[in-house]
Amino acid sequence: MVNADRFRDSTQILLPAGALNGIRDELESRFTVTVRTEDEQVRIIGSPVEIKDAGDFLAMNGVTFA
């Protein structure tokens, strides 16, 4: 059985609020993801393939995450 935490990690990225300033529109236009602002976090949700590609895009734009 697949571990739920592992699946969740492959389908979302959590970032601090403001981490997408200046790149959110490009992120949403280039990738099939949902971006939600929740309290002090931004949650990017998508398929494992889209999340991987979006993560690469974020890294190329200087956004670091674990």
PyMOL Python script that loads the backbone (N, CA, C, O; Angstrom):
from pymol import cmd

cmd.read_pdbstr("""\
ATOM      1  N   MET A   1       0.852  -1.189   0.000  1.00  0.00           N
ATOM      2  CA  MET A   1       0.000   0.000   0.000  1.00  0.00           C
ATOM      3  C   MET A   1       0.890   1.243   0.000  1.00  0.00           C
ATOM      4  O   MET A   1       1.939   1.269   0.644  1.00  0.00           O
ATOM      5  N   VAL A   2       0.463   2.256  -0.721  1.00  0.00           N
ATOM      6  CA  VAL A   2       1.214   3.500  -0.834  1.00  0.00           C
ATOM      7  C   VAL A   2       1.036   4.321   0.435  1.00  0.00           C
ATOM      8  O   VAL A   2      -0.068   4.438   0.966  1.00  0.00           O
ATOM      9  N   ASN A   3       2.131   4.883   0.909  1.00  0.00           N
ATOM     10  CA  ASN A   3       2.104   5.746   2.086  1.00  0.00           C
ATOM     11  C   ASN A   3       1.451   7.074   1.703  1.00  0.00           C
ATOM     12  O   ASN A   3       1.883   7.706   0.739  1.00  0.00           O
ATOM     13  N   ALA A   4       0.430   7.509   2.428  1.00  0.00           N
ATOM     14  CA  ALA A   4      -0.306   8.738   2.104  1.00  0.00           C
ATOM     15  C   ALA A   4       0.593   9.963   2.140  1.00  0.00           C
ATOM     16  O   ALA A   4       0.447  10.854   1.303  1.00  0.00           O
ATOM     17  N   ASP A   5       1.521  10.030   3.089  1.00  0.00           N
ATOM     18  CA  ASP A   5       2.427  11.180   3.171  1.00  0.00           C
ATOM     19  C   ASP A   5       3.302  11.282   1.927  1.00  0.00           C
ATOM     20  O   ASP A   5       3.535  12.374   1.411  1.00  0.00           O
ATOM     21  N   ARG A   6       3.776  10.152   1.457  1.00  0.00           N
ATOM     22  CA  ARG A   6       4.628  10.151   0.270  1.00  0.00           C
ATOM     23  C   ARG A   6       3.841  10.605  -0.954  1.00  0.00           C
ATOM     24  O   ARG A   6       4.345  11.384  -1.763  1.00  0.00           O
ATOM     25  N   PHE A   7       2.608  10.123  -1.092  1.00  0.00           N
ATOM     26  CA  PHE A   7       1.768  10.541  -2.208  1.00  0.00           C
ATOM     27  C   PHE A   7       1.484  12.032  -2.137  1.00  0.00           C
ATOM     28  O   PHE A   7       1.554  12.726  -3.151  1.00  0.00           O
ATOM     29  N   ARG A   8       1.164  12.533  -0.947  1.00  0.00           N
ATOM     30  CA  ARG A   8       0.875  13.958  -0.773  1.00  0.00           C
ATOM     31  C   ARG A   8       2.097  14.793  -1.130  1.00  0.00           C
ATOM     32  O   ARG A   8       1.960  15.844  -1.756  1.00  0.00           O
ATOM     33  N   ASP A   9       3.283  14.347  -0.744  1.00  0.00           N
ATOM     34  CA  ASP A   9       4.509  15.076  -1.066  1.00  0.00           C
ATOM     35  C   ASP A   9       4.747  15.150  -2.564  1.00  0.00           C
ATOM     36  O   ASP A   9       5.365  16.100  -3.045  1.00  0.00           O
ATOM     37  N   SER A  10       4.267  14.165  -3.309  1.00  0.00           N
ATOM     38  CA  SER A  10       4.483  14.169  -4.753  1.00  0.00           C
ATOM     39  C   SER A  10       3.392  14.926  -5.501  1.00  0.00           C
ATOM     40  O   SER A  10       3.471  15.076  -6.720  1.00  0.00           O
ATOM     41  N   THR A  11       2.376  15.404  -4.787  1.00  0.00           N
ATOM     42  CA  THR A  11       1.285  16.105  -5.461  1.00  0.00           C
ATOM     43  C   THR A  11       1.083  17.529  -4.952  1.00  0.00           C
ATOM     44  O   THR A  11       0.135  18.202  -5.357  1.00  0.00           O
ATOM     45  N   GLN A  12       1.955  17.991  -4.077  1.00  0.00           N
ATOM     46  CA  GLN A  12       1.829  19.366  -3.600  1.00  0.00           C
ATOM     47  C   GLN A  12       3.165  19.928  -3.153  1.00  0.00           C
ATOM     48  O   GLN A  12       4.088  19.192  -2.803  1.00  0.00           O
ATOM     49  N   ILE A  13       3.245  21.240  -3.172  1.00  0.00           N
ATOM     50  CA  ILE A  13       4.403  21.969  -2.656  1.00  0.00           C
ATOM     51  C   ILE A  13       3.847  23.028  -1.707  1.00  0.00           C
ATOM     52  O   ILE A  13       2.929  23.766  -2.065  1.00  0.00           O
ATOM     53  N   LEU A  14       4.398  23.100  -0.506  1.00  0.00           N
ATOM     54  CA  LEU A  14       4.014  24.125   0.462  1.00  0.00           C
ATOM     55  C   LEU A  14       5.122  25.161   0.548  1.00  0.00           C
ATOM     56  O   LEU A  14       6.297  24.824   0.690  1.00  0.00           O
ATOM     57  N   LEU A  15       4.729  26.422   0.461  1.00  0.00           N
ATOM     58  CA  LEU A  15       5.687  27.519   0.516  1.00  0.00           C
ATOM     59  C   LEU A  15       5.177  28.589   1.466  1.00  0.00           C
ATOM     60  O   LEU A  15       3.975  28.677   1.715  1.00  0.00           O
ATOM     61  N   PRO A  16       6.080  29.402   1.996  1.00  0.00           N
ATOM     62  CA  PRO A  16       5.618  30.523   2.811  1.00  0.00           C
ATOM     63  C   PRO A  16       4.884  31.552   1.945  1.00  0.00           C
ATOM     64  O   PRO A  16       5.155  31.687   0.751  1.00  0.00           O
ATOM     65  N   ALA A  17       3.965  32.262   2.561  1.00  0.00           N
ATOM     66  CA  ALA A  17       3.242  33.315   1.843  1.00  0.00           C
ATOM     67  C   ALA A  17       4.247  34.287   1.242  1.00  0.00           C
ATOM     68  O   ALA A  17       5.244  34.632   1.877  1.00  0.00           O
ATOM     69  N   GLY A  18       3.988  34.715   0.047  1.00  0.00           N
ATOM     70  CA  GLY A  18       4.877  35.666  -0.620  1.00  0.00           C
ATOM     71  C   GLY A  18       5.966  35.021  -1.452  1.00  0.00           C
ATOM     72  O   GLY A  18       6.665  35.718  -2.188  1.00  0.00           O
ATOM     73  N   ALA A  19       6.132  33.712  -1.359  1.00  0.00           N
ATOM     74  CA  ALA A  19       7.204  33.034  -2.090  1.00  0.00           C
ATOM     75  C   ALA A  19       7.003  33.092  -3.598  1.00  0.00           C
ATOM     76  O   ALA A  19       7.964  32.982  -4.359  1.00  0.00           O
ATOM     77  N   LEU A  20       5.754  33.264  -4.033  1.00  0.00           N
ATOM     78  CA  LEU A  20       5.467  33.283  -5.467  1.00  0.00           C
ATOM     79  C   LEU A  20       5.325  34.699  -6.028  1.00  0.00           C
ATOM     80  O   LEU A  20       4.913  34.874  -7.175  1.00  0.00           O
ATOM     81  N   ASN A  21       5.663  35.701  -5.228  1.00  0.00           N
ATOM     82  CA  ASN A  21       5.554  37.081  -5.696  1.00  0.00           C
ATOM     83  C   ASN A  21       6.337  37.257  -6.994  1.00  0.00           C
ATOM     84  O   ASN A  21       7.532  36.967  -7.058  1.00  0.00           O
ATOM     85  N   GLY A  22       5.655  37.730  -8.010  1.00  0.00           N
ATOM     86  CA  GLY A  22       6.285  37.995  -9.291  1.00  0.00           C
ATOM     87  C   GLY A  22       6.330  36.817 -10.249  1.00  0.00           C
ATOM     88  O   GLY A  22       6.628  37.003 -11.429  1.00  0.00           O
ATOM     89  N   ILE A  23       6.041  35.604  -9.775  1.00  0.00           N
ATOM     90  CA  ILE A  23       6.094  34.442 -10.672  1.00  0.00           C
ATOM     91  C   ILE A  23       4.821  33.598 -10.647  1.00  0.00           C
ATOM     92  O   ILE A  23       4.715  32.619 -11.386  1.00  0.00           O
ATOM     93  N   ARG A  24       3.861  33.966  -9.809  1.00  0.00           N
ATOM     94  CA  ARG A  24       2.642  33.150  -9.687  1.00  0.00           C
ATOM     95  C   ARG A  24       1.895  33.043 -11.013  1.00  0.00           C
ATOM     96  O   ARG A  24       1.491  31.947 -11.403  1.00  0.00           O
ATOM     97  N   ASP A  25       1.706  34.160 -11.711  1.00  0.00           N
ATOM     98  CA  ASP A  25       0.963  34.123 -12.980  1.00  0.00           C
ATOM     99  C   ASP A  25       1.644  33.217 -13.992  1.00  0.00           C
ATOM    100  O   ASP A  25       0.974  32.441 -14.673  1.00  0.00           O
ATOM    101  N   GLU A  26       2.967  33.302 -14.103  1.00  0.00           N
ATOM    102  CA  GLU A  26       3.693  32.448 -15.043  1.00  0.00           C
ATOM    103  C   GLU A  26       3.590  30.979 -14.632  1.00  0.00           C
ATOM    104  O   GLU A  26       3.409  30.109 -15.484  1.00  0.00           O
ATOM    105  N   LEU A  27       3.702  30.701 -13.338  1.00  0.00           N
ATOM    106  CA  LEU A  27       3.572  29.333 -12.838  1.00  0.00           C
ATOM    107  C   LEU A  27       2.216  28.748 -13.242  1.00  0.00           C
ATOM    108  O   LEU A  27       2.136  27.634 -13.759  1.00  0.00           O
ATOM    109  N   GLU A  28       1.158  29.515 -12.997  1.00  0.00           N
ATOM    110  CA  GLU A  28      -0.191  29.021 -13.295  1.00  0.00           C
ATOM    111  C   GLU A  28      -0.451  28.903 -14.797  1.00  0.00           C
ATOM    112  O   GLU A  28      -1.250  28.064 -15.214  1.00  0.00           O
ATOM    113  N   SER A  29       0.200  29.720 -15.611  1.00  0.00           N
ATOM    114  CA  SER A  29      -0.020  29.623 -17.054  1.00  0.00           C
ATOM    115  C   SER A  29       0.810  28.511 -17.691  1.00  0.00           C
ATOM    116  O   SER A  29       0.407  27.952 -18.711  1.00  0.00           O
ATOM    117  N   ARG A  30       1.959  28.182 -17.109  1.00  0.00           N
ATOM    118  CA  ARG A  30       2.836  27.158 -17.689  1.00  0.00           C
ATOM    119  C   ARG A  30       2.497  25.745 -17.239  1.00  0.00           C
ATOM    120  O   ARG A  30       2.779  24.785 -17.956  1.00  0.00           O
ATOM    121  N   PHE A  31       1.897  25.603 -16.061  1.00  0.00           N
ATOM    122  CA  PHE A  31       1.671  24.276 -15.486  1.00  0.00           C
ATOM    123  C   PHE A  31       0.209  24.108 -15.091  1.00  0.00           C
ATOM    124  O   PHE A  31      -0.470  25.077 -14.754  1.00  0.00           O
ATOM    125  N   THR A  32      -0.263  22.877 -15.138  1.00  0.00           N
ATOM    126  CA  THR A  32      -1.631  22.564 -14.737  1.00  0.00           C
ATOM    127  C   THR A  32      -1.621  22.293 -13.236  1.00  0.00           C
ATOM    128  O   THR A  32      -1.565  21.149 -12.787  1.00  0.00           O
ATOM    129  N   VAL A  33      -1.676  23.384 -12.479  1.00  0.00           N
ATOM    130  CA  VAL A  33      -1.647  23.298 -11.019  1.00  0.00           C
ATOM    131  C   VAL A  33      -2.711  24.238 -10.450  1.00  0.00           C
ATOM    132  O   VAL A  33      -3.187  25.156 -11.118  1.00  0.00           O
ATOM    133  N   THR A  34      -3.055  23.978  -9.221  1.00  0.00           N
ATOM    134  CA  THR A  34      -3.929  24.855  -8.457  1.00  0.00           C
ATOM    135  C   THR A  34      -3.070  25.513  -7.389  1.00  0.00           C
ATOM    136  O   THR A  34      -2.317  24.834  -6.692  1.00  0.00           O
ATOM    137  N   VAL A  35      -3.177  26.824  -7.257  1.00  0.00           N
ATOM    138  CA  VAL A  35      -2.417  27.553  -6.245  1.00  0.00           C
ATOM    139  C   VAL A  35      -3.418  28.126  -5.251  1.00  0.00           C
ATOM    140  O   VAL A  35      -4.306  28.896  -5.619  1.00  0.00           O
ATOM    141  N   ARG A  36      -3.265  27.742  -3.990  1.00  0.00           N
ATOM    142  CA  ARG A  36      -4.170  28.204  -2.927  1.00  0.00           C
ATOM    143  C   ARG A  36      -3.369  28.928  -1.865  1.00  0.00           C
ATOM    144  O   ARG A  36      -2.301  28.471  -1.458  1.00  0.00           O
ATOM    145  N   THR A  37      -3.886  30.052  -1.422  1.00  0.00           N
ATOM    146  CA  THR A  37      -3.295  30.776  -0.300  1.00  0.00           C
ATOM    147  C   THR A  37      -4.050  30.363   0.952  1.00  0.00           C
ATOM    148  O   THR A  37      -5.270  30.505   1.030  1.00  0.00           O
ATOM    149  N   GLU A  38      -3.308  29.845   1.936  1.00  0.00           N
ATOM    150  CA  GLU A  38      -3.898  29.351   3.177  1.00  0.00           C
ATOM    151  C   GLU A  38      -3.136  29.946   4.341  1.00  0.00           C
ATOM    152  O   GLU A  38      -1.977  29.599   4.570  1.00  0.00           O
ATOM    153  N   ASP A  39      -3.778  30.840   5.081  1.00  0.00           N
ATOM    154  CA  ASP A  39      -3.139  31.502   6.222  1.00  0.00           C
ATOM    155  C   ASP A  39      -1.793  32.073   5.815  1.00  0.00           C
ATOM    156  O   ASP A  39      -1.737  33.042   5.058  1.00  0.00           O
ATOM    157  N   GLU A  40      -0.719  31.494   6.299  1.00  0.00           N
ATOM    158  CA  GLU A  40       0.618  32.018   6.038  1.00  0.00           C
ATOM    159  C   GLU A  40       1.387  31.146   5.054  1.00  0.00           C
ATOM    160  O   GLU A  40       2.615  31.209   4.992  1.00  0.00           O
ATOM    161  N   GLN A  41       0.666  30.330   4.284  1.00  0.00           N
ATOM    162  CA  GLN A  41       1.294  29.420   3.327  1.00  0.00           C
ATOM    163  C   GLN A  41       0.639  29.520   1.961  1.00  0.00           C
ATOM    164  O   GLN A  41      -0.495  29.977   1.819  1.00  0.00           O
ATOM    165  N   VAL A  42       1.380  29.085   0.973  1.00  0.00           N
ATOM    166  CA  VAL A  42       0.846  28.903  -0.374  1.00  0.00           C
ATOM    167  C   VAL A  42       0.987  27.424  -0.685  1.00  0.00           C
ATOM    168  O   VAL A  42       2.059  26.845  -0.506  1.00  0.00           O
ATOM    169  N   ARG A  43      -0.094  26.811  -1.152  1.00  0.00           N
ATOM    170  CA  ARG A  43      -0.101  25.388  -1.482  1.00  0.00           C
ATOM    171  C   ARG A  43      -0.284  25.250  -2.989  1.00  0.00           C
ATOM    172  O   ARG A  43      -1.266  25.737  -3.549  1.00  0.00           O
ATOM    173  N   ILE A  44       0.673  24.581  -3.645  1.00  0.00           N
ATOM    174  CA  ILE A  44       0.587  24.296  -5.064  1.00  0.00           C
ATOM    175  C   ILE A  44       0.215  22.825  -5.190  1.00  0.00           C
ATOM    176  O   ILE A  44       0.913  21.958  -4.664  1.00  0.00           O
ATOM    177  N   ILE A  45      -0.881  22.544  -5.884  1.00  0.00           N
ATOM    178  CA  ILE A  45      -1.408  21.189  -5.979  1.00  0.00           C
ATOM    179  C   ILE A  45      -1.489  20.790  -7.447  1.00  0.00           C
ATOM    180  O   ILE A  45      -1.950  21.562  -8.287  1.00  0.00           O
ATOM    181  N   GLY A  46      -1.035  19.573  -7.745  1.00  0.00           N
ATOM    182  CA  GLY A  46      -1.109  19.070  -9.113  1.00  0.00           C
ATOM    183  C   GLY A  46      -0.705  17.614  -9.179  1.00  0.00           C
ATOM    184  O   GLY A  46      -0.439  16.982  -8.157  1.00  0.00           O
ATOM    185  N   SER A  47      -0.661  17.092 -10.382  1.00  0.00           N
ATOM    186  CA  SER A  47      -0.235  15.707 -10.567  1.00  0.00           C
ATOM    187  C   SER A  47       1.254  15.593 -10.230  1.00  0.00           C
ATOM    188  O   SER A  47       1.961  16.601 -10.232  1.00  0.00           O
ATOM    189  N   PRO A  48       1.735  14.390  -9.942  1.00  0.00           N
ATOM    190  CA  PRO A  48       3.163  14.236  -9.638  1.00  0.00           C
ATOM    191  C   PRO A  48       4.074  14.787 -10.748  1.00  0.00           C
ATOM    192  O   PRO A  48       5.116  15.371 -10.453  1.00  0.00           O
ATOM    193  N   VAL A  49       3.695  14.608 -12.000  1.00  0.00           N
ATOM    194  CA  VAL A  49       4.516  15.112 -13.106  1.00  0.00           C
ATOM    195  C   VAL A  49       4.518  16.639 -13.114  1.00  0.00           C
ATOM    196  O   VAL A  49       5.574  17.257 -13.255  1.00  0.00           O
ATOM    197  N   GLU A  50       3.343  17.251 -12.965  1.00  0.00           N
ATOM    198  CA  GLU A  50       3.258  18.711 -12.958  1.00  0.00           C
ATOM    199  C   GLU A  50       3.986  19.303 -11.749  1.00  0.00           C
ATOM    200  O   GLU A  50       4.646  20.335 -11.867  1.00  0.00           O
ATOM    201  N   ILE A  51       3.868  18.659 -10.600  1.00  0.00           N
ATOM    202  CA  ILE A  51       4.540  19.162  -9.403  1.00  0.00           C
ATOM    203  C   ILE A  51       6.052  19.102  -9.577  1.00  0.00           C
ATOM    204  O   ILE A  51       6.755  20.028  -9.172  1.00  0.00           O
ATOM    205  N   LYS A  52       6.558  18.036 -10.168  1.00  0.00           N
ATOM    206  CA  LYS A  52       7.996  17.944 -10.412  1.00  0.00           C
ATOM    207  C   LYS A  52       8.454  19.064 -11.337  1.00  0.00           C
ATOM    208  O   LYS A  52       9.451  19.730 -11.059  1.00  0.00           O
ATOM    209  N   ASP A  53       7.731  19.277 -12.433  1.00  0.00           N
ATOM    210  CA  ASP A  53       8.095  20.328 -13.380  1.00  0.00           C
ATOM    211  C   ASP A  53       7.937  21.716 -12.752  1.00  0.00           C
ATOM    212  O   ASP A  53       8.772  22.593 -12.974  1.00  0.00           O
ATOM    213  N   ALA A  54       6.883  21.918 -11.980  1.00  0.00           N
ATOM    214  CA  ALA A  54       6.683  23.196 -11.297  1.00  0.00           C
ATOM    215  C   ALA A  54       7.796  23.426 -10.273  1.00  0.00           C
ATOM    216  O   ALA A  54       8.268  24.551 -10.109  1.00  0.00           O
ATOM    217  N   GLY A  55       8.211  22.365  -9.588  1.00  0.00           N
ATOM    218  CA  GLY A  55       9.323  22.475  -8.632  1.00  0.00           C
ATOM    219  C   GLY A  55      10.612  22.879  -9.323  1.00  0.00           C
ATOM    220  O   GLY A  55      11.373  23.691  -8.796  1.00  0.00           O
ATOM    221  N   ASP A  56      10.866  22.313 -10.508  1.00  0.00           N
ATOM    222  CA  ASP A  56      12.050  22.704 -11.279  1.00  0.00           C
ATOM    223  C   ASP A  56      11.962  24.178 -11.678  1.00  0.00           C
ATOM    224  O   ASP A  56      12.953  24.905 -11.609  1.00  0.00           O
ATOM    225  N   PHE A  57      10.781  24.609 -12.091  1.00  0.00           N
ATOM    226  CA  PHE A  57      10.560  26.011 -12.453  1.00  0.00           C
ATOM    227  C   PHE A  57      10.819  26.919 -11.250  1.00  0.00           C
ATOM    228  O   PHE A  57      11.485  27.947 -11.375  1.00  0.00           O
ATOM    229  N   LEU A  58      10.291  26.539 -10.089  1.00  0.00           N
ATOM    230  CA  LEU A  58      10.504  27.333  -8.881  1.00  0.00           C
ATOM    231  C   LEU A  58      11.979  27.432  -8.541  1.00  0.00           C
ATOM    232  O   LEU A  58      12.474  28.506  -8.201  1.00  0.00           O
ATOM    233  N   ALA A  59      12.685  26.308  -8.633  1.00  0.00           N
ATOM    234  CA  ALA A  59      14.115  26.311  -8.317  1.00  0.00           C
ATOM    235  C   ALA A  59      14.887  27.219  -9.283  1.00  0.00           C
ATOM    236  O   ALA A  59      15.807  27.927  -8.871  1.00  0.00           O
ATOM    237  N   MET A  60      14.513  27.197 -10.563  1.00  0.00           N
ATOM    238  CA  MET A  60      15.185  28.064 -11.538  1.00  0.00           C
ATOM    239  C   MET A  60      14.910  29.542 -11.263  1.00  0.00           C
ATOM    240  O   MET A  60      15.662  30.410 -11.705  1.00  0.00           O
ATOM    241  N   ASN A  61      13.841  29.819 -10.538  1.00  0.00           N
ATOM    242  CA  ASN A  61      13.496  31.197 -10.197  1.00  0.00           C
ATOM    243  C   ASN A  61      13.876  31.554  -8.759  1.00  0.00           C
ATOM    244  O   ASN A  61      13.407  32.558  -8.224  1.00  0.00           O
ATOM    245  N   GLY A  62      14.716  30.742  -8.141  1.00  0.00           N
ATOM    246  CA  GLY A  62      15.271  31.062  -6.824  1.00  0.00           C
ATOM    247  C   GLY A  62      14.378  30.754  -5.648  1.00  0.00           C
ATOM    248  O   GLY A  62      14.658  31.213  -4.540  1.00  0.00           O
ATOM    249  N   VAL A  63      13.300  29.986  -5.843  1.00  0.00           N
ATOM    250  CA  VAL A  63      12.411  29.617  -4.741  1.00  0.00           C
ATOM    251  C   VAL A  63      12.893  28.270  -4.211  1.00  0.00           C
ATOM    252  O   VAL A  63      12.920  27.279  -4.941  1.00  0.00           O
ATOM    253  N   THR A  64      13.270  28.244  -2.949  1.00  0.00           N
ATOM    254  CA  THR A  64      13.751  26.998  -2.350  1.00  0.00           C
ATOM    255  C   THR A  64      12.661  26.396  -1.471  1.00  0.00           C
ATOM    256  O   THR A  64      11.883  27.108  -0.837  1.00  0.00           O
ATOM    257  N   PHE A  65      12.629  25.077  -1.453  1.00  0.00           N
ATOM    258  CA  PHE A  65      11.659  24.345  -0.633  1.00  0.00           C
ATOM    259  C   PHE A  65      12.209  22.964  -0.362  1.00  0.00           C
ATOM    260  O   PHE A  65      13.130  22.506  -1.038  1.00  0.00           O
ATOM    261  N   ALA A  66      11.635  22.299   0.639  1.00  0.00           N
ATOM    262  CA  ALA A  66      12.105  20.953   0.999  1.00  0.00           C
ATOM    263  C   ALA A  66      11.253  19.888   0.379  1.00  0.00           C
ATOM    264  O   ALA A  66      11.507  18.700   0.578  1.00  0.00           O
TER     265      ALA A  66
END
""", "prot")
cmd.dss("prot")
cmd.show_as("cartoon", "prot")
cmd.util.cbc("prot")
cmd.orient("prot")
